[in-house]
Amino acid sequence: MPRAITDLTWPVTTERLSIRPAEQRDAAPTYAFRSLPEVARWLTNHPQDPAAWEDGYAERQTDTLIVEKDGVVIGDLYLSIQDPWSQAEVREQAARTLVEIGYVFDPAYAGQGFATEAVREELRICFEDLGVRRVIAQCFADNDASWRLMERLGMRREQHTKQDSLHRDGQWLDGMMYALLRDEWLSAR
Ligand SMILES: CC(C)(COP(=O)(O)OP(=O)(O)OC[C@H]1O[C@@H](n2cnc3c(N)ncnc32)[C@H](O)[C@@H]1OP(=O)(O)O)[C@@H](O)C(=O)NCCC(=O)NCCS
């Protein structure tokens, strides 16, 4: 059975970055970039009240990793261990073998490969440290930066859905889902 995020040793470091579970003190720096319209455009929520974000942050922390560069919070990662669909008899065997990931970075740090570096490490954490068998990520099809990142990391486009997601601007948009299996990740290393 894969372990939980809290069972791992933190921080995890990459060449330029440090990654650790989110804490309450991360509410303010994450609000600073998540409240920007160009960032929130692609996300489920557009926080516009720092106090409300601060109050709700405890709930978000469970599935959130913080990415720091030289001690500055430059982004956050979503890492949600989930149960994939399975038939009833094998439900226990399937439990907690799937992770859904996500990533949100401060645009001030865009275009330098920081998100790619952090998500590459997140994939390693999922497959090597947590031992899950499949990682998925979803985005609006119009979010080129997001699906380009997934392709850069060798993830496979498995779904391109047609106008299935309602954007807050009132339009029904296409969606995409990418995935990678542990065996594929191992053989690509
Ligand atoms: C999705 C998101 C994290 C991608 O950010 P990004 O800056 O494109 O990604 P990276 O930091 O990995 O940088 C990659 C870019 O830097 C370039 N780059 C420079 N040095 C690099 C390096 N060492 N390694 C990889 N890429 C590098 C790449 O060529 C790429 O540029 P390109 O897109 O013009 O080809 C960012 O757009 C974001 O936070 N958006 C808002 C929130 C969001 O949409 N999240 C996803 C929801 S599904």
The ligand as an SDF file (V2000), in Angstrom:
LIG
                    3D

 48 50  0  0  0  0  0  0  0  0999 V2000
    1.3370   25.7020  -16.1840 C   0  0  0  0  0  0  0  0  0  0  0  0
    2.5340   26.5180  -15.7420 C   0  0  0  0  0  0  0  0  0  0  0  0
    3.0540   26.0280  -14.4020 C   0  0  0  0  0  0  0  0  0  0  0  0
    3.6250   26.3490  -16.8180 C   0  0  0  0  0  0  0  0  0  0  0  0
    4.6490   27.3070  -16.5730 O   0  0  0  0  0  0  0  0  0  0  0  0
    5.8830   27.4360  -17.5750 P   0  0  0  0  0  0  0  0  0  0  0  0
    6.6280   28.6750  -17.2140 O   0  0  0  0  0  0  0  0  0  0  0  0
    5.4100   27.3140  -18.9960 O   0  0  0  0  0  0  0  0  0  0  0  0
    6.7270   26.1430  -17.2720 O   0  0  0  0  0  0  0  0  0  0  0  0
    8.2540   26.0180  -16.8730 P   0  0  0  0  0  0  0  0  0  0  0  0
    8.5560   26.8120  -15.6710 O   0  0  0  0  0  0  0  0  0  0  0  0
    8.5610   24.5740  -16.8290 O   0  0  0  0  0  0  0  0  0  0  0  0
    9.0010   26.6910  -18.1040 O   0  0  0  0  0  0  0  0  0  0  0  0
    8.9040   26.0990  -19.3880 C   0  0  0  0  0  0  0  0  0  0  0  0
    9.3110   27.1050  -20.4060 C   0  0  0  0  0  0  0  0  0  0  0  0
   10.6290   27.5580  -20.1020 O   0  0  0  0  0  0  0  0  0  0  0  0
   11.5220   27.1310  -21.1170 C   0  0  0  0  0  0  0  0  0  0  0  0
   12.7130   26.6660  -20.3910 N   0  0  0  0  0  0  0  0  0  0  0  0
   13.7900   27.4270  -20.1330 C   0  0  0  0  0  0  0  0  0  0  0  0
   14.6740   26.7330  -19.4250 N   0  0  0  0  0  0  0  0  0  0  0  0
   14.1790   25.4950  -19.2320 C   0  0  0  0  0  0  0  0  0  0  0  0
   14.6340   24.3420  -18.5690 C   0  0  0  0  0  0  0  0  0  0  0  0
   15.8060   24.3130  -17.9220 N   0  0  0  0  0  0  0  0  0  0  0  0
   13.8350   23.2480  -18.5420 N   0  0  0  0  0  0  0  0  0  0  0  0
   12.6570   23.2470  -19.1610 C   0  0  0  0  0  0  0  0  0  0  0  0
   12.1540   24.3240  -19.8010 N   0  0  0  0  0  0  0  0  0  0  0  0
   12.9090   25.4510  -19.8460 C   0  0  0  0  0  0  0  0  0  0  0  0
   10.8010   26.0720  -21.9140 C   0  0  0  0  0  0  0  0  0  0  0  0
   11.2370   26.0430  -23.2560 O   0  0  0  0  0  0  0  0  0  0  0  0
    9.3850   26.5400  -21.8060 C   0  0  0  0  0  0  0  0  0  0  0  0
    9.1420   27.6190  -22.6580 O   0  0  0  0  0  0  0  0  0  0  0  0
    8.0790   27.4920  -23.8670 P   0  0  0  0  0  0  0  0  0  0  0  0
    6.7580   27.1720  -23.2490 O   0  0  0  0  0  0  0  0  0  0  0  0
    8.1440   28.8370  -24.4940 O   0  0  0  0  0  0  0  0  0  0  0  0
    8.5890   26.3740  -24.7090 O   0  0  0  0  0  0  0  0  0  0  0  0
    2.1860   28.0330  -15.6400 C   0  0  0  0  0  0  0  0  0  0  0  0
    1.7940   28.4840  -16.8940 O   0  0  0  0  0  0  0  0  0  0  0  0
    1.0780   28.3260  -14.6420 C   0  0  0  0  0  0  0  0  0  0  0  0
    1.2820   28.3030  -13.4350 O   0  0  0  0  0  0  0  0  0  0  0  0
   -0.1150   28.6730  -15.1670 N   0  0  0  0  0  0  0  0  0  0  0  0
   -1.2430   29.0810  -14.3430 C   0  0  0  0  0  0  0  0  0  0  0  0
   -1.8040   27.9480  -13.5390 C   0  0  0  0  0  0  0  0  0  0  0  0
   -2.1390   26.7640  -14.3970 C   0  0  0  0  0  0  0  0  0  0  0  0
   -2.6180   26.9000  -15.5110 O   0  0  0  0  0  0  0  0  0  0  0  0
   -1.8690   25.5870  -13.8600 N   0  0  0  0  0  0  0  0  0  0  0  0
   -2.2080   24.3560  -14.5220 C   0  0  0  0  0  0  0  0  0  0  0  0
   -3.6520   24.0870  -14.3720 C   0  0  0  0  0  0  0  0  0  0  0  0
   -4.1010   22.6280  -15.2770 S   0  0  0  0  0  0  0  0  0  0  0  0
  1  2  1  0
  2  3  1  0
  2  4  1  0
  2 36  1  0
  4  5  1  0
  5  6  1  0
  6  7  2  0
  6  8  1  0
  6  9  1  0
  9 10  1  0
 10 11  2  0
 10 12  1  0
 10 13  1  0
 13 14  1  0
 14 15  1  0
 15 16  1  0
 15 30  1  0
 16 17  1  0
 17 18  1  0
 17 28  1  0
 18 19  1  0
 18 27  1  0
 19 20  2  0
 20 21  1  0
 21 22  1  0
 21 27  2  0
 22 23  1  0
 22 24  2  0
 24 25  1  0
 25 26  2  0
 26 27  1  0
 28 29  1  0
 28 30  1  0
 30 31  1  0
 31 32  1  0
 32 33  2  0
 32 34  1  0
 32 35  1  0
 36 37  1  0
 36 38  1  0
 38 39  2  0
 38 40  1  0
 40 41  1  0
 41 42  1  0
 42 43  1  0
 43 44  2  0
 43 45  1  0
 45 46  1  0
 46 47  1  0
 47 48  1  0
M  END
$$$$
